[in-house]
């Protein structure tokens, strides 16, 4: 019997906390600055949404809960605890369920780490972003390197697993600068690193500044490529395999929640701007929610749902999503599963051509982009699906 999608690739609950102390100039996530947040009101709304979504998905076993944002470490530990308890009430959880909370490394949030641990969080993902005070200021971060290292030390002794993010390809950053910074990061005893090249997004403060001719010193294309290659070389040498384009981990410490996304698993999204993908019977439902926190809260209160869109994906849409996500992974795409969704989503002719060029590899039923070609991933995907 063909397994349910959640049995094959996992089932996760994503909880979006939309509030931040300040809006970072590079950020295009759904985050908002608010001086006063009544968390008791927000808890009630989250619990309402969890109950509603659980009625639609009564069978899956939860393998991951992820608090993202925004800045979830601004939540009270009591808020986090209430949400986890309601998830436990509605679904069964795996014995080794991964419960991640994103955190900024300021003293205010670090002081809450013990409370988050008591609430059930067992993995912290810290937004450190740079190990250079001048660049932290340019990135609009509210912490210093010293504060980040102190918060990391608290996290390391409090949680089973710790990850943190860094942004590279920053203004005036040389290969030597990044080599020293990344090497320092790899000595900090994290088990997972997310390493992102700085991208200038429309609608952000950096996007507006760049359009006006600002943000001088951004790396040219060749330097960006060199920075990417250096990142792969250094992390590989330290035992942090690139299991996904921007994510590196020691063996067994990969983000289980993100793997649900990349492997085409099932997940429900709770909170402003959260998305969901899950099977209901023989169909696959896609959900979206209100982006504006006040609008989401109002909608949940008035109708019992924060959704703006609720539709079913065609088999072709499912196959295309799975293909585009899974090829980000080092393990690649399960061709048998892909073709069980849609036999014709990609042609053998296109696959053969890219294999002959060395940009794709086939190992039994797995189709993967080799490490040497990952830098060309967007181009490879475009050739496959157009």
Secondary structure by P-SEA (a helix, b strand, c coil): ccccccccbbbbbbbbbccccccccccccbbbbbcccaaaaaaaaaaaaaaaaaaaccccccccccccccccccccaaaaaaaaaaaaaccccccbbbbbbbbcccaaaaaaaaaaaaacccbbbbccccccaaaaaaacccccaaaaaaaaaaaaaccccccbbbbcccccccaaaaaaaaaaaaaccccbbbbbccccccccaaaaaaaaccccccccaaaaaaaaaaaaaaaaaacccccccccccccccccaaaaaaaacccccccccccccccccccbbbbbbccccaaaaaaaaaaccccccbbbbbcaaaaaaaaaaaaaaccccccaaaaaaaccccccaaaaaaaaaaccccccccbbbbccccccaaaaaaaaacc
